Amino acid sequence: MYNHKMDFQGPTEETNTTKVRRFIKETIRVLRITKKPDQAEYKSLLKVTAIGVAIIGMLGFIIFLIKQLLF
């Protein structure tokens, strides 16, 4: 059952300075827990990214060819 006498605070409105401070604090926290990838990890990330770019490029080229042949 809902108790009307409970202390309820509505949504608090954040000021711009509060938002900026929170963003900076979260950014610093993320930068502290990240690490520089070693060479093997970097190479594997590079391969996966290159494969993804190649697949998207081929897909775009195939769509372009189909469009040119049909219209």
N, C-alpha and C positions, 0 to 999 in steps of 0.2 A: 504494500500500500504506500502511496506517495505521501511523504511528510512535508506539508507546506511550510513548516517552521524551520526546515533545514536551511543552512546558509547556502545560498546559491549565487554564484557570480556568473553573470552573463558573459558572452564572448568579449574578451578584452581586445582592444584595438592596439596594434603595435605601431609605434612611430617608425619613421624611416631610419632614424639613427639606431633604434633597437634592431631593426631588420639587418642593417649593415653590420652591426656588431656581431649578431648571431651568425651571419654569413661568413665573416672573417674567422670567427671562432671555429666553425665547422670546417672551413677550408684548411686552417692550421692543423686540426685534428686529422683530416684525411692525409695531408702531406707528411705528418709524423708516422703514420702507419704504413705508408707506401714504401716500396723498396725499388732500387734500380735492378732491372732484370739482368741476369747473367747472359753470356754470349749464346748459349744453347737455347735459352728461353726467347731471346731476342730473334734468333734465326727462325724458330718455329712460328713466332708471331708474324714475322715478315712473310713467311711462306703462306700462312693462312690468309693474310691480308691480300697478297698477290693473287692467290687462287680466287678469292672472292671478287676482286676487281675484274679479273679475267672472265669469270662467269657472267657477271653483270654486263660487261662489255659485249660478250658474245650474244647474250640475250637481246641486248639493244640492237646489235647488228642484224640479228635474225628477224626481229620485228621490223626493222627498217627495210630489209630485203623483201619481206612478205608484203609490206605496204607498197613498195615500188612495183612489185610484180602484179599486184591486184588492181592498183589504181592507175 
